């Protein structure tokens, strides 16, 4: 068995998204390596915490999805909306995948995808997340 | 180790590079060193601030700092 972790993963510091005005996506994850059976074995990665943060073109947070079960306070997956009236609210969610966040940004925020078959790609990897 | 596809390039950090990244992020978001963040975090000294965006962003990278 390799060192199981936890490990941290940062995607690009902040990924600039193709949109006018632009948005930036800051992806931070923690994961462990666990034993798995079947096609995905003998080991697979399992996400143990995540933070998907969307910032506006000035670097101000717009909204973010969090799940930090080992964190000091809120253990359940939740959404933060950077509205002055609700800044401290933790809107409960189920576990959210990165694919769902990318789909949201493309479908509802007008972010331009790099691949024309983005929907097929994201749906395919989303199905693996769900199993 | 660097892995590259047509769009994505991933890089595995050495322990030293990981600590440097953690230190940079602590300085960028909280104006303190990574060592100081770790000391305060483990002493529970972020009471009242632990749920701010800046602290949360750095805390997610704790595996890099330890």
N, CA and C atoms of all chains as a GROMACS GRO file, in nm:
protein
  591
    1UNK      N    1   0.086  -0.119   0.000
    1UNK     CA    2   0.000   0.000   0.000
    1UNK      C    3   0.090   0.125   0.000
    2UNK      N    4   0.071   0.216  -0.098
    2UNK     CA    5   0.149   0.340  -0.097
    2UNK      C    6   0.109   0.428   0.021
    3UNK      N    7   0.184   0.536   0.043
    3UNK     CA    8   0.147   0.631   0.147
    3UNK      C    9   0.008   0.685   0.115
    4UNK      N   10  -0.087   0.663   0.204
    4UNK     CA   11  -0.227   0.693   0.174
    4UNK      C   12  -0.262   0.841   0.178
    5UNK      N   13  -0.175   0.922   0.231
    5UNK     CA   14  -0.204   1.065   0.238
    5UNK      C   15  -0.253   1.107   0.375
    6UNK      N   16  -0.315   1.222   0.392
    6UNK     CA   17  -0.377   1.302   0.286
    6UNK      C   18  -0.277   1.380   0.202
    7UNK      N   19  -0.316   1.403   0.078
    7UNK     CA   20  -0.242   1.488  -0.014
    7UNK      C   21  -0.326   1.610  -0.047
    8UNK      N   22  -0.259   1.716  -0.092
    8UNK     CA   23  -0.332   1.834  -0.135
    8UNK      C   24  -0.310   1.853  -0.285
    9UNK      N   25  -0.408   1.910  -0.348
    9UNK     CA   26  -0.401   1.936  -0.491
    9UNK      C   27  -0.450   2.079  -0.515
   10UNK      N   28  -0.369   2.155  -0.586
   10UNK     CA   29  -0.409   2.291  -0.623
   10UNK      C   30  -0.409   2.297  -0.774
   11UNK      N   31  -0.516   2.349  -0.832
   11UNK     CA   32  -0.520   2.359  -0.977
   11UNK      C   33  -0.492   2.502  -1.017
   12UNK      N   34  -0.372   2.522  -1.066
   12UNK     CA   35  -0.336   2.648  -1.130
   12UNK      C   36  -0.333   2.772  -1.042
   13UNK      N   37  -0.341   2.756  -0.911
   13UNK     CA   38  -0.353   2.876  -0.827
   13UNK      C   39  -0.490   2.936  -0.852
   14UNK      N   40  -0.502   3.006  -0.960
   14UNK     CA   41  -0.633   3.053  -1.005
   14UNK      C   42  -0.638   3.034  -1.155
   15UNK      N   43  -0.741   2.965  -1.202
   15UNK     CA   44  -0.756   2.944  -1.346
   15UNK      C   45  -0.842   3.057  -1.401
   16UNK      N   46  -0.788   3.131  -1.495
   16UNK     CA   47  -0.864   3.237  -1.557
   16UNK      C   48  -0.961   3.175  -1.657
   17UNK      N   49  -1.087   3.213  -1.648
   17UNK     CA   50  -1.190   3.152  -1.733
   17UNK      C   51  -1.223   3.246  -1.849
   18UNK      N   52  -1.248   3.188  -1.966
   18UNK     CA   53  -1.277   3.269  -2.085
   18UNK      C   54  -1.419   3.323  -2.078
   19UNK      N   55  -1.427   3.448  -2.043
   19UNK     CA   56  -1.556   3.514  -2.028
   19UNK      C   57  -1.528   3.663  -2.017
   20UNK      N   58  -1.624   3.747  -2.055
   20UNK     CA   59  -1.605   3.891  -2.045
   20UNK      C   60  -1.718   3.950  -1.962
   21UNK      N   61  -1.695   4.010  -1.844
   21UNK     CA   62  -1.565   4.015  -1.776
   21UNK      C   63  -1.524   3.876  -1.726
   22UNK      N   64  -1.395   3.858  -1.711
   22UNK     CA   65  -1.345   3.724  -1.679
   22UNK      C   66  -1.378   3.683  -1.536
   23UNK      N   67  -1.374   3.554  -1.514
   23UNK     CA   68  -1.386   3.497  -1.380
   23UNK      C   69  -1.264   3.411  -1.357
   24UNK      N   70  -1.236   3.381  -1.233
   24UNK     CA   71  -1.124   3.291  -1.202
   24UNK      C   72  -1.175   3.180  -1.113
   25UNK      N   73  -1.126   3.060  -1.138
   25UNK     CA   74  -1.166   2.944  -1.058
   25UNK      C   75  -1.044   2.896  -0.979
   26UNK      N   76  -1.059   2.891  -0.849
   26UNK     CA   77  -0.952   2.846  -0.759
   26UNK      C   78  -0.995   2.711  -0.703
   27UNK      N   79  -0.921   2.606  -0.738
   27UNK     CA   80  -0.960   2.470  -0.698
   27UNK      C   81  -0.859   2.417  -0.598
   28UNK      N   82  -0.905   2.378  -0.480
   28UNK     CA   83  -0.818   2.321  -0.377
   28UNK      C   84  -0.884   2.193  -0.327
   29UNK      N   85  -0.810   2.085  -0.330
   29UNK     CA   86  -0.867   1.957  -0.287
   29UNK      C   87  -0.770   1.885  -0.195
   30UNK      N   88  -0.825   1.800  -0.111
   30UNK     CA   89  -0.743   1.704  -0.037
   30UNK      C   90  -0.793   1.565  -0.073
   31UNK      N   91  -0.701   1.472  -0.086
   31UNK     CA   92  -0.742   1.337  -0.123
   31UNK      C   93  -0.655   1.234  -0.054
   32UNK      N   94  -0.707   1.114  -0.050
   32UNK     CA   95  -0.635   0.998   0.002
   32UNK      C   96  -0.633   0.890  -0.104
   33UNK      N   97  -0.539   0.799  -0.090
   33UNK     CA   98  -0.534   0.682  -0.176
   33UNK      C   99  -0.591   0.565  -0.097
   34UNK      N  100  -0.692   0.501  -0.153
   34UNK     CA  101  -0.757   0.391  -0.083
   34UNK      C  102  -0.758   0.267  -0.173
   35UNK      N  103  -0.773   0.152  -0.112
   35UNK     CA  104  -0.782   0.029  -0.190
   35UNK      C  105  -0.916   0.025  -0.262
   36UNK      N  106  -0.916  -0.031  -0.382
   36UNK     CA  107  -1.039  -0.041  -0.460
   36UNK      C  108  -1.040  -0.174  -0.532
   37UNK      N  109  -1.160  -0.221  -0.561
   37UNK     CA  110  -1.170  -0.348  -0.633
   37UNK      C  111  -1.223  -0.322  -0.774
   38UNK      N  112  -1.221  -0.425  -0.857
   38UNK     CA  113  -1.276  -0.412  -0.992
   38UNK      C  114  -1.186  -0.333  -1.084
   39UNK      N  115  -1.247  -0.271  -1.186
   39UNK     CA  116  -1.172  -0.200  -1.289
   39UNK      C  117  -1.088  -0.085  -1.233
   40UNK      N  118  -1.131  -0.032  -1.121
   40UNK     CA  119  -1.062   0.087  -1.068
   40UNK      C  120  -0.956   0.051  -0.967
   41UNK      N  121  -0.939  -0.080  -0.939
   41UNK     CA  122  -0.841  -0.122  -0.841
   41UNK      C  123  -0.702  -0.134  -0.900
   42UNK      N  124  -0.604  -0.168  -0.820
   42UNK     CA  125  -0.618  -0.201  -0.678
   42UNK      C  126  -0.626  -0.077  -0.587
   43UNK      N  127  -0.596   0.043  -0.642
   43UNK     CA  128  -0.604   0.164  -0.561
   43UNK      C  129  -0.678   0.272  -0.639
   44UNK      N  130  -0.742   0.360  -0.566
   44UNK     CA  131  -0.803   0.476  -0.630
   44UNK      C  132  -0.788   0.597  -0.538
   45UNK      N  133  -0.812   0.712  -0.598
   45UNK     CA  134  -0.807   0.837  -0.521
   45UNK      C  135  -0.947   0.868  -0.472
   46UNK      N  136  -0.959   0.908  -0.347
   46UNK     CA  137  -1.089   0.953  -0.297
   46UNK      C  138  -1.073   1.094  -0.239
   47UNK      N  139  -1.161   1.182  -0.280
   47UNK     CA  140  -1.155   1.321  -0.234
   47UNK      C  141  -1.201   1.327  -0.088
   48UNK      N  142  -1.124   1.392  -0.001
   48UNK     CA  143  -1.161   1.401   0.140
   48UNK      C  144  -1.197   1.545   0.182
   49UNK      N  145  -1.169   1.641   0.098
   49UNK     CA  146  -1.210   1.780   0.125
   49UNK      C  147  -1.195   1.856  -0.007
   50UNK      N  148  -1.279   1.957  -0.025
   50UNK     CA  149  -1.264   2.038  -0.146
   50UNK      C  150  -1.303   2.182  -0.120
   51UNK      N  151  -1.257   2.266  -0.209
   51UNK     CA  152  -1.292   2.407  -0.209
   51UNK      C  153  -1.289   2.453  -0.354
   52UNK      N  154  -1.402   2.489  -0.408
   52UNK     CA  155  -1.410   2.542  -0.544
   52UNK      C  156  -1.453   2.688  -0.530
   53UNK      N  157  -1.363   2.779  -0.560
   53UNK     CA  158  -1.391   2.922  -0.537
   53UNK      C  159  -1.397   2.995  -0.671
   54UNK      N  160  -1.502   3.072  -0.691
   54UNK     CA  161  -1.512   3.153  -0.812
   54UNK      C  162  -1.495   3.299  -0.773
   55UNK      N  163  -1.392   3.363  -0.831
   55UNK     CA  164  -1.364   3.505  -0.805
   55UNK      C  165  -1.399   3.586  -0.928
   56UNK      N  166  -1.436   3.713  -0.907
   56UNK     CA  167  -1.463   3.799  -1.022
   56UNK      C  168  -1.331   3.855  -1.077
   57UNK      N  169  -1.341   3.940  -1.178
   57UNK     CA  170  -1.220   3.989  -1.246
   57UNK      C  171  -1.135   4.079  -1.156
   58UNK      N  172  -1.192   4.123  -1.043
   58UNK     CA  173  -1.113   4.203  -0.948
   58UNK      C  174  -1.055   4.119  -0.835
   59UNK      N  175  -1.078   3.988  -0.842
   59UNK     CA  176  -1.022   3.900  -0.738
   59UNK      C  177  -1.112   3.885  -0.617
   60UNK      N  178  -1.235   3.936  -0.628
   60UNK     CA  179  -1.328   3.923  -0.515
   60UNK      C  180  -1.409   3.795  -0.531
   61UNK      N  181  -1.424   3.726  -0.418
   61UNK     CA  182  -1.498   3.599  -0.423
   61UNK      C  183  -1.645   3.626  -0.459
   62UNK      N  184  -1.699   3.545  -0.551
   62UNK     CA  185  -1.840   3.556  -0.590
   62UNK      C  186  -1.920   3.449  -0.515
   63UNK      N  187  -1.875   3.325  -0.526
   63UNK     CA  188  -1.935   3.216  -0.450
   63UNK      C  189  -1.834   3.104  -0.439
   64UNK      N  190  -1.856   3.012  -0.347
   64UNK     CA  191  -1.763   2.899  -0.334
   64UNK      C  192  -1.835   2.780  -0.273
   65UNK      N  193  -1.796   2.664  -0.318
   65UNK     CA  194  -1.844   2.538  -0.262
   65UNK      C  195  -1.734   2.481  -0.171
   66UNK      N  196  -1.772   2.442  -0.050
   66UNK     CA  197  -1.673   2.389   0.045
   66UNK      C  198  -1.719   2.256   0.102
   67UNK      N  199  -1.623   2.175   0.131
   67UNK     CA  200  -1.647   2.056   0.214
   67UNK      C  201  -1.516   2.025   0.285
   68UNK      N  202  -1.514   2.045   0.416
   68UNK     CA  203  -1.395   2.020   0.497
   68UNK      C  204  -1.439   1.946   0.624
   69UNK      N  205  -1.463   1.814   0.613
   69UNK     CA  206  -1.515   1.741   0.729
   69UNK      C  207  -1.423   1.741   0.849
   70UNK      N  208  -1.292   1.768   0.827
   70UNK     CA  209  -1.200   1.775   0.941
   70UNK      C  210  -1.178   1.920   0.986
   71UNK      N  211  -1.252   2.013   0.927
   71UNK     CA  212  -1.234   2.154   0.961
   71UNK      C  213  -1.282   2.185   1.102
   72UNK      N  214  -1.251   2.306   1.150
   72UNK     CA  215  -1.283   2.339   1.288
   72UNK      C  216  -1.431   2.363   1.316
   73UNK      N  217  -1.508   2.399   1.214
   73UNK     CA  218  -1.648   2.436   1.241
   73UNK      C  219  -1.746   2.354   1.159
   74UNK      N  220  -1.774   2.399   1.041
   74UNK     CA  221  -1.882   2.340   0.962
   74UNK      C  222  -1.831   2.216   0.888
   75UNK      N  223  -1.891   2.103   0.919
   75UNK     CA  224  -1.841   1.975   0.865
   75UNK      C  225  -1.913   1.932   0.737
   76UNK      N  226  -2.034   1.983   0.716
   76UNK     CA  227  -2.112   1.934   0.601
   76UNK      C  228  -2.080   2.016   0.476
   77UNK      N  229  -2.102   1.956   0.356
   77UNK     CA  230  -2.077   2.032   0.233
   77UNK      C  231  -2.170   2.153   0.227
   78UNK      N  232  -2.117   2.265   0.181
   78UNK     CA  233  -2.200   2.386   0.180
   78UNK      C  234  -2.154   2.484   0.072
   79UNK      N  235  -2.239   2.583   0.053
   79UNK     CA  236  -2.214   2.690  -0.045
   79UNK      C  237  -2.204   2.823   0.028
   80UNK      N  238  -2.105   2.904  -0.011
   80UNK     CA  239  -2.095   3.041   0.039
   80UNK      C  240  -2.130   3.136  -0.075
   81UNK      N  241  -2.214   3.235  -0.044
   81UNK     CA  242  -2.247   3.338  -0.142
   81UNK      C  243  -2.196   3.470  -0.085
   82UNK      N  244  -2.114   3.538  -0.162
   82UNK     CA  245  -2.050   3.660  -0.110
   82UNK      C  246  -2.142   3.780  -0.125
   83UNK      N  247  -2.255   3.771  -0.062
   83UNK     CA  248  -2.348   3.885  -0.054
   83UNK      C  249  -2.335   3.939   0.088
   84UNK      N  250  -2.328   4.071   0.105
   84UNK     CA  251  -2.305   4.126   0.240
   84UNK      C  252  -2.400   4.072   0.346
   85UNK      N  253  -2.525   4.047   0.306
   85UNK     CA  254  -2.624   4.003   0.404
   85UNK      C  255  -2.609   3.855   0.442
   86UNK      N  256  -2.544   3.778   0.354
   86UNK     CA  257  -2.540   3.633   0.378
   86UNK      C  258  -2.398   3.578   0.384
   87UNK      N  259  -2.301   3.666   0.402
   87UNK     CA  260  -2.160   3.626   0.389
   87UNK      C  261  -2.121   3.512   0.482
   88UNK      N  262  -2.182   3.507   0.599
   88UNK     CA  263  -2.144   3.404   0.696
   88UNK      C  264  -2.233   3.281   0.689
   89UNK      N  265  -2.327   3.281   0.595
   89UNK     CA  266  -2.420   3.168   0.587
   89UNK      C  267  -2.356   3.048   0.517
   90UNK      N  268  -2.388   2.929   0.567
   90UNK     CA  269  -2.342   2.805   0.505
   90UNK      C  270  -2.464   2.735   0.448
   91UNK      N  271  -2.487   2.752   0.319
   91UNK     CA  272  -2.603   2.690   0.255
   91UNK      C  273  -2.573   2.542   0.234
   92UNK      N  274  -2.646   2.452   0.297
   92UNK     CA  275  -2.614   2.309   0.286
   92UNK      C  276  -2.629   2.259   0.142
   93UNK      N  277  -2.539   2.174   0.103
   93UNK     CA  278  -2.547   2.106  -0.027
   93UNK      C  279  -2.514   1.959  -0.004
   94UNK      N  280  -2.529   1.878  -0.107
   94UNK     CA  281  -2.468   1.745  -0.102
   94UNK      C  282  -2.324   1.762  -0.149
   95UNK      N  283  -2.248   1.654  -0.157
   95UNK     CA  284  -2.112   1.664  -0.210
   95UNK      C  285  -2.117   1.706  -0.356
   96UNK      N  286  -2.042   1.808  -0.390
   96UNK     CA  287  -2.044   1.862  -0.525
   96UNK      C  288  -1.915   1.821  -0.596
   97UNK      N  289  -1.928   1.779  -0.720
   97UNK     CA  290  -1.810   1.740  -0.796
   97UNK      C  291  -1.757   1.860  -0.874
   98UNK      N  292  -1.630   1.851  -0.911
   98UNK     CA  293  -1.572   1.955  -0.994
   98UNK      C  294  -1.645   1.964  -1.128
   99UNK      N  295  -1.688   1.849  -1.180
   99UNK     CA  296  -1.760   1.849  -1.307
   99UNK      C  297  -1.888   1.933  -1.298
  100UNK      N  298  -1.956   1.925  -1.184
  100UNK     CA  299  -2.079   2.003  -1.167
  100UNK      C  300  -2.050   2.153  -1.166
  101UNK      N  301  -1.940   2.190  -1.104
  101UNK     CA  302  -1.904   2.333  -1.099
  101UNK      C  303  -1.868   2.382  -1.239
  102UNK      N  304  -1.792   2.301  -1.314
  102UNK     CA  305  -1.755   2.341  -1.450
  102UNK      C  306  -1.878   2.351  -1.539
  103UNK      N  307  -1.972   2.258  -1.523
  103UNK     CA  308  -2.095   2.264  -1.602
  103UNK      C  309  -2.174   2.390  -1.568
  104UNK      N  310  -2.184   2.422  -1.441
  104UNK     CA  311  -2.253   2.544  -1.398
  104UNK      C  312  -2.190   2.668  -1.462
  105UNK      N  313  -2.057   2.674  -1.459
  105UNK     CA  314  -1.989   2.793  -1.512
  105UNK      C  315  -2.010   2.807  -1.664
  106UNK      N  316  -2.010   2.695  -1.734
  106UNK     CA  317  -2.028   2.700  -1.880
  106UNK      C  318  -2.175   2.729  -1.914
  107UNK      N  319  -2.264   2.657  -1.848
  107UNK     CA  320  -2.407   2.667  -1.884
  107UNK      C  321  -2.472   2.796  -1.836
  108UNK      N  322  -2.437   2.842  -1.715
  108UNK     CA  323  -2.510   2.955  -1.656
  108UNK      C  324  -2.428   3.083  -1.644
  109UNK      N  325  -2.297   3.075  -1.654
  109UNK     CA  326  -2.214   3.194  -1.639
  109UNK      C  327  -2.148   3.235  -1.771
  110UNK      N  328  -2.176   3.161  -1.877
  110UNK     CA  329  -2.125   3.200  -2.009
  110UNK      C  330  -1.977   3.179  -2.028
  111UNK      N  331  -1.915   3.092  -1.948
  111UNK     CA  332  -1.773   3.063  -1.967
  111UNK      C  333  -1.757   2.978  -2.094
  112UNK      N  334  -1.659   3.015  -2.176
  112UNK     CA  335  -1.637   2.944  -2.302
  112UNK      C  336  -1.555   2.818  -2.279
  113UNK      N  337  -1.606   2.700  -2.317
  113UNK     CA  338  -1.527   2.578  -2.298
  113UNK      C  339  -1.416   2.567  -2.402
  114UNK      N  340  -1.307   2.499  -2.365
  114UNK     CA  341  -1.197   2.478  -2.459
  114UNK      C  342  -1.228   2.366  -2.557
  115UNK      N  343  -1.314   2.272  -2.515
  115UNK     CA  344  -1.344   2.157  -2.599
  115UNK      C  345  -1.490   2.161  -2.642
  116UNK      N  346  -1.516   2.132  -2.768
  116UNK     CA  347  -1.655   2.136  -2.817
  116UNK      C  348  -1.738   2.022  -2.756
  117UNK      N  349  -1.671   1.913  -2.718
  117UNK     CA  350  -1.745   1.799  -2.661
  117UNK      C  351  -1.740   1.800  -2.508
  118UNK      N  352  -1.736   1.920  -2.449
  118UNK     CA  353  -1.720   1.934  -2.305
  118UNK      C  354  -1.828   1.860  -2.226
  119UNK      N  355  -1.950   1.863  -2.280
  119UNK     CA  356  -2.061   1.803  -2.206
  119UNK      C  357  -2.042   1.651  -2.195
  120UNK      N  358  -1.999   1.590  -2.305
  120UNK     CA  359  -1.976   1.445  -2.305
  120UNK      C  360  -1.862   1.410  -2.210
  121UNK      N  361  -1.755   1.490  -2.214
  121UNK     CA  362  -1.639   1.463  -2.128
  121UNK      C  363  -1.678   1.475  -1.980
  122UNK      N  364  -1.747   1.584  -1.946
  122UNK     CA  365  -1.783   1.606  -1.806
  122UNK      C  366  -1.886   1.503  -1.757
  123UNK      N  367  -1.980   1.468  -1.844
  123UNK     CA  368  -2.079   1.367  -1.805
  123UNK      C  369  -2.010   1.233  -1.780
  124UNK      N  370  -1.912   1.200  -1.864
  124UNK     CA  371  -1.840   1.073  -1.848
  124UNK      C  372  -1.764   1.065  -1.717
  125UNK      N  373  -1.693   1.172  -1.684
  125UNK     CA  374  -1.615   1.165  -1.559
  125UNK      C  375  -1.707   1.181  -1.437
  126UNK      N  376  -1.819   1.253  -1.455
  126UNK     CA  377  -1.917   1.267  -1.346
  126UNK      C  378  -1.974   1.130  -1.307
  127UNK      N  379  -1.997   1.047  -1.408
  127UNK     CA  380  -2.052   0.914  -1.379
  127UNK      C  381  -1.954   0.831  -1.296
  128UNK      N  382  -1.824   0.851  -1.319
  128UNK     CA  383  -1.725   0.779  -1.239
  128UNK      C  384  -1.727   0.829  -1.094
  129UNK      N  385  -1.749   0.961  -1.077
  129UNK     CA  386  -1.757   1.020  -0.944
  129UNK      C  387  -1.873   0.958  -0.866
  130UNK      N  388  -1.983   0.934  -0.938
  130UNK     CA  389  -2.105   0.887  -0.871
  130UNK      C  390  -2.096   0.741  -0.830
  131UNK      N  391  -1.999   0.665  -0.884
  131UNK     CA  392  -1.993   0.522  -0.850
  131UNK      C  393  -1.900   0.498  -0.732
  132UNK      N  394   0.793   1.554  -1.088
  132UNK     CA  395   0.741   1.481  -1.203
  132UNK      C  396   0.637   1.567  -1.274
  133UNK      N  397   0.648   1.581  -1.406
  133UNK     CA  398   0.552   1.659  -1.482
  133UNK      C  399   0.477   1.570  -1.579
  134UNK      N  400   0.346   1.581  -1.580
  134UNK     CA  401   0.264   1.507  -1.674
  134UNK      C  402   0.188   1.608  -1.757
  135UNK      N  403   0.186   1.589  -1.891
  135UNK     CA  404   0.122   1.689  -1.975
  135UNK      C  405   0.027   1.625  -2.074
  136UNK      N  406  -0.094   1.680  -2.085
  136UNK     CA  407  -0.183   1.643  -2.194
  136UNK      C  408  -0.195   1.768  -2.280
  137UNK      N  409  -0.285   1.766  -2.378
  137UNK     CA  410  -0.295   1.882  -2.466
  137UNK      C  411  -0.340   2.007  -2.390
  138UNK      N  412  -0.413   1.991  -2.281
  138UNK     CA  413  -0.465   2.108  -2.210
  138UNK      C  414  -0.405   2.120  -2.070
  139UNK      N  415  -0.387   2.010  -2.004
  139UNK     CA  416  -0.351   2.014  -1.862
  139UNK      C  417  -0.208   1.967  -1.840
  140UNK      N  418  -0.136   2.039  -1.757
  140UNK     CA  419  -0.004   1.995  -1.715
  140UNK      C  420  -0.006   1.983  -1.563
  141UNK      N  421   0.034   1.868  -1.512
  141UNK     CA  422   0.036   1.852  -1.366
  141UNK      C  423   0.178   1.832  -1.319
  142UNK      N  424   0.202   1.874  -1.197
  142UNK     CA  425   0.337   1.867  -1.144
  142UNK      C  426   0.332   1.821  -1.000
  143UNK      N  427   0.413   1.722  -0.969
  143UNK     CA  428   0.423   1.674  -0.831
  143UNK      C  429   0.533   1.754  -0.763
  144UNK      N  430   0.499   1.817  -0.651
  144UNK     CA  431   0.595   1.902  -0.581
  144UNK      C  432   0.683   1.819  -0.489
  145UNK      N  433   0.806   1.862  -0.473
  145UNK     CA  434   0.891   1.804  -0.369
  145UNK      C  435   0.841   1.857  -0.235
  146UNK      N  436   0.887   1.796  -0.126
  146UNK     CA  437   0.844   1.844   0.007
  146UNK      C  438   0.881   1.991   0.026
  147UNK      N  439   0.998   2.027  -0.022
  147UNK     CA  440   1.043   2.166  -0.006
  147UNK      C  441   0.955   2.261  -0.088
  148UNK      N  442   0.925   2.224  -0.210
  148UNK     CA  443   0.839   2.308  -0.294
  148UNK      C  444   0.700   2.320  -0.234
  149UNK      N  445   0.650   2.210  -0.177
  149UNK     CA  446   0.518   2.212  -0.115
  149UNK      C  447   0.515   2.310   0.003
  150UNK      N  448   0.619   2.306   0.085
  150UNK     CA  449   0.626   2.399   0.199
  150UNK      C  450   0.636   2.544   0.151
  151UNK      N  451   0.710   2.564   0.041
  151UNK     CA  452   0.723   2.700  -0.014
  151UNK      C  453   0.589   2.750  -0.066
  152UNK      N  454   0.514   2.662  -0.130
  152UNK     CA  455   0.382   2.702  -0.181
  152UNK      C  456   0.290   2.739  -0.064
  153UNK      N  457   0.294   2.657   0.041
  153UNK     CA  458   0.212   2.683   0.160
  153UNK      C  459   0.250   2.819   0.221
  154UNK      N  460   0.379   2.844   0.229
  154UNK     CA  461   0.428   2.970   0.286
  154UNK      C  462   0.381   3.089   0.200
  155UNK      N  463   0.391   3.075   0.069
  155UNK     CA  464   0.348   3.183  -0.022
  155UNK      C  465   0.199   3.213  -0.004
  156UNK      N  466   0.119   3.107   0.006
  156UNK     CA  467  -0.026   3.126   0.019
  156UNK      C  468  -0.062   3.192   0.152
  157UNK      N  469   0.008   3.152   0.260
  157UNK     CA  470  -0.018   3.214   0.391
  157UNK      C  471   0.018   3.362   0.388
  158UNK      N  472   0.129   3.394   0.324
  158UNK     CA  473   0.170   3.535   0.315
  158UNK      C  474   0.074   3.614   0.227
  159UNK      N  475   0.031   3.553   0.116
  159UNK     CA  476  -0.058   3.621   0.022
  159UNK      C  477  -0.194   3.651   0.084
  160UNK      N  478  -0.250   3.553   0.153
  160UNK     CA  479  -0.387   3.571   0.203
  160UNK      C  480  -0.392   3.629   0.344
  161UNK      N  481  -0.289   3.605   0.426
  161UNK     CA  482  -0.298   3.644   0.567
  161UNK      C  483  -0.178   3.724   0.617
  162UNK      N  484  -0.085   3.752   0.527
  162UNK     CA  485   0.032   3.832   0.565
  162UNK      C  486   0.108   3.771   0.683
  163UNK      N  487   0.118   3.641   0.682
  163UNK     CA  488   0.199   3.573   0.784
  163UNK      C  489   0.270   3.455   0.718
  164UNK      N  490   0.375   3.404   0.780
  164UNK     CA  491   0.448   3.293   0.721
  164UNK      C  492   0.367   3.163   0.736
  165UNK      N  493   0.404   3.064   0.658
  165UNK     CA  494   0.340   2.934   0.671
  165UNK      C  495   0.364   2.873   0.808
  166UNK      N  496   0.484   2.891   0.860
  166UNK     CA  497   0.516   2.839   0.994
  166UNK      C  498   0.427   2.902   1.100
  167UNK      N  499   0.405   3.033   1.086
  167UNK     CA  500   0.322   3.104   1.183
  167UNK      C  501   0.175   3.058   1.171
  168UNK      N  502   0.130   3.038   1.048
  168UNK     CA  503  -0.007   2.989   1.029
  168UNK      C  504  -0.025   2.854   1.097
  169UNK      N  505   0.072   2.766   1.073
  169UNK     CA  506   0.065   2.631   1.129
  169UNK      C  507   0.064   2.637   1.282
  170UNK      N  508   0.148   2.722   1.338
  170UNK     CA  509   0.156   2.735   1.484
  170UNK      C  510   0.022   2.783   1.540
  171UNK      N  511  -0.033   2.886   1.477
  171UNK     CA  512  -0.161   2.940   1.526
  171UNK      C  513  -0.275   2.840   1.504
  172UNK      N  514  -0.273   2.772   1.391
  172UNK     CA  515  -0.380   2.675   1.360
  172UNK      C  516  -0.382   2.565   1.464
  173UNK      N  517  -0.263   2.509   1.494
  173UNK     CA  518  -0.256   2.397   1.586
  173UNK      C  519  -0.283   2.440   1.730
  174UNK      N  520  -0.263   2.569   1.759
  174UNK     CA  521  -0.295   2.620   1.893
  174UNK      C  522  -0.439   2.668   1.902
  175UNK      N  523  -0.516   2.653   1.793
  175UNK     CA  524  -0.656   2.696   1.793
  175UNK      C  525  -0.673   2.846   1.803
  176UNK      N  526  -0.576   2.919   1.748
  176UNK     CA  527  -0.580   3.065   1.764
  176UNK      C  528  -0.650   3.139   1.652
  177UNK      N  529  -0.722   3.064   1.567
  177UNK     CA  530  -0.799   3.133   1.465
  177UNK      C  531  -0.945   3.143   1.505
  178UNK      N  532  -0.973   3.131   1.634
  178UNK     CA  533  -1.110   3.141   1.682
  178UNK      C  534  -1.172   3.271   1.632
  179UNK      N  535  -1.288   3.258   1.574
  179UNK     CA  536  -1.356   3.378   1.524
  179UNK      C  537  -1.313   3.413   1.382
  180UNK      N  538  -1.199   3.361   1.338
  180UNK     CA  539  -1.154   3.389   1.200
  180UNK      C  540  -1.146   3.262   1.118
  181UNK      N  541  -1.163   3.148   1.184
  181UNK     CA  542  -1.138   3.021   1.115
  181UNK      C  543  -1.232   3.002   0.998
  182UNK      N  544  -1.342   3.075   0.998
  182UNK     CA  545  -1.438   3.057   0.891
  182UNK      C  546  -1.434   3.171   0.789
  183UNK      N  547  -1.324   3.243   0.784
  183UNK     CA  548  -1.312   3.346   0.681
  183UNK      C  549  -1.252   3.283   0.556
  184UNK      N  550  -1.279   3.347   0.444
  184UNK     CA  551  -1.234   3.293   0.316
  184UNK      C  552  -1.082   3.277   0.314
  185UNK      N  553  -1.009   3.375   0.367
  185UNK     CA  554  -0.862   3.370   0.361
  185UNK      C  555  -0.806   3.253   0.442
  186UNK      N  556  -0.859   3.233   0.562
  186UNK     CA  557  -0.810   3.122   0.647
  186UNK      C  558  -0.846   2.988   0.584
  187UNK      N  559  -0.968   2.980   0.532
  187UNK     CA  560  -1.010   2.853   0.470
  187UNK      C  561  -0.922   2.817   0.352
  188UNK      N  562  -0.886   2.917   0.272
  188UNK     CA  563  -0.803   2.888   0.154
  188UNK      C  564  -0.667   2.833   0.195
  189UNK      N  565  -0.608   2.890   0.298
  189UNK     CA  566  -0.476   2.842   0.341
  189UNK      C  567  -0.490   2.707   0.412
  190UNK      N  568  -0.594   2.691   0.492
  190UNK     CA  569  -0.611   2.566   0.567
  190UNK      C  570  -0.626   2.446   0.475
  191UNK      N  571  -0.680   2.467   0.356
  191UNK     CA  572  -0.695   2.356   0.263
  191UNK      C  573  -0.560   2.301   0.218
  192UNK      N  574  -0.457   2.383   0.234
  192UNK     CA  575  -0.324   2.341   0.189
  192UNK      C  576  -0.237   2.287   0.302
  193UNK      N  577  -0.299   2.260   0.416
  193UNK     CA  578  -0.220   2.211   0.532
  193UNK      C  579  -0.133   2.089   0.499
  194UNK      N  580  -0.178   1.994   0.417
  194UNK     CA  581  -0.088   1.882   0.386
  194UNK      C  582   0.044   1.928   0.321
  195UNK      N  583   0.044   2.046   0.256
  195UNK     CA  584   0.168   2.098   0.198
  195UNK      C  585   0.259   2.156   0.307
  196UNK      N  586   0.199   2.205   0.413
  196UNK     CA  587   0.277   2.276   0.514
  196UNK      C  588   0.334   2.186   0.621
  197UNK      N  589   0.276   2.068   0.638
  197UNK     CA  590   0.318   1.981   0.747
  197UNK      C  591   0.433   1.890   0.706
   0.00000   0.00000   0.00000
